[in-house]
């Protein structure tokens, strides 16, 4: 029976099926930060493929050259102590590869943590992106508007997302514009993104945060500056203001569609930390050590989930111990006998 038949069939199936897979959005960048990350990923893959190619070529060469055959029956290779230069080469090559990838990774990390070089002369557009179970709130303090589950940004403009959460830890990620960063309840994290192409991009929560995690997606729409200004004008003319009661209702709901408001929740529920440039009363109503007090009150709407089942210790009362517990089998026997 030919045992290679199933292997050939499996290989042919993979060749036919893989082209039908959707393209990786991470490798289809639409912004400088995403392009830097994509280039680093591709470079790392090429280096690893180079290593694999050398290993497999040497492996096949050794199998073919030193295979058993009639012409070398009874052959006993001579004893060798080793080659210092060869061994030094095997050690040096992995060190050089790791050092090269480390330098590239550090430079990439530094680049994406800051405003892209093409937009360093711009003042970034600040957008507060906060998460709650299971939705995203986008506050535009400069424009005085807020959106839910979608965010519009001007193309060719530096955007500074300030991330935090009203519930569990989430991860803000727009794969085609940049890498992910965590949003937490008691601190602000900053993510610099920008788009150099007009278009619609999918954003998501990249950190598992409960049963509604799979539906926690939003649209990031990059538009021309004119279209962006027209959108801002339209929102201010047609949308209603965001009240504190309305905001509490949004936080309490698990799922909600797109919403737009002509004011933000930053005025009555400022983010944690010191952000006096966009806060009321110059940021004096904040407690930097544990987030501001209003944020603490609102985040309690989504407290940390309780354990779904009791442990084996939950039903056991705490014993009142009148004497020292035994520390060895001998002491335990003596203790029970008394």
Steps between C-alpha positions, in 0.01 A plus 500: 500500500633841407527700825596822321157536339326658804790743547478616139122539535541709817759725335279549192201586724700766681616650172141522375342623826750757623445744210138527615601638840446869556805724493669584827405857588817534707700462180279749313597824679327832437707716732866561594482319835338193346749509213793502743355200683423318176855552371640367828278192486598426139870552577479261797325239285766528229781459755330192645444357152870555427594306813263218409632489145861460619402234756298293253762527227771378738265230630428364151867528400610296803231236439605458138878518547525272801219257427570129533587327170687197376815696420556602863400182683717453807633856478600646839556878500821624662483652848508880504519734798303772323566827322528816711416736215199295393363489855560873544306561177200298624497710817559837334231468232201464740636783717526729197149410382344565841696825539388620156133424568525660844634826357229505231228430759619774736513756216153395382355525851649845545364615164139387557493640856543851362335715237597389150793688353285642216262667749734620776441864403124462565303537818339157552125464502419372851226239531411330827406137429335330796353152513208354693337159478489465197528823311739785419450869583696760301519851645626793292580772758615754241184464290270440798333189356488131588430182305430142599634200307649703216775758467569740211846649448649730236750344262865613515454618859671386818243355741567441868267246657483514880370165616328392819220269611184512710516123554745219442829544313449526125736543207447770236611379157456623145722250311538707183600816689726370776557262786284431801521658844317423823226715650480478881270646762742700716747642250532650154700333224587691183498366146618705200333412170453667165359401162650589164210353302132587499298195594314293756694277738381248754593559863457249777572397855801269487474391864242244614267683739190287538205359308453809278866514394439366149256782418715782637596647163488852361565680172792738461427724201772723358373786284629812334533810716203663324278196554611484861410864562164450326433199723581701814264775385223249425536337843472834680189588300313170527616301805375539856720574804631219721359530852629320806187287523530406133865408551420282802238326289759435228740352753229273639405361156699201379464563127405815314522621141659818371420819684609862463483791747579872497677486836734260677495313829835658591327793670320289762712181489861598434752224424746379764815700558586862432365629171434861587535614140162349422339474844272738682643708785849458347514139611479583871220246549733207443670250725810393308579204725176316430327685217259785559204449731231532230671235291514270803125538551412432137731204459319325788216441254725228357671344803734204463292185439444268793615136476243292315513210743592441861831345593535207731577741783199731459264288707743428779485722809824627645584273795579649834830346599558472878836327475786484249431288193712184457804539278596133459329159492629427849357822644171439312462157663578645840258787444207268418580266786476786749 
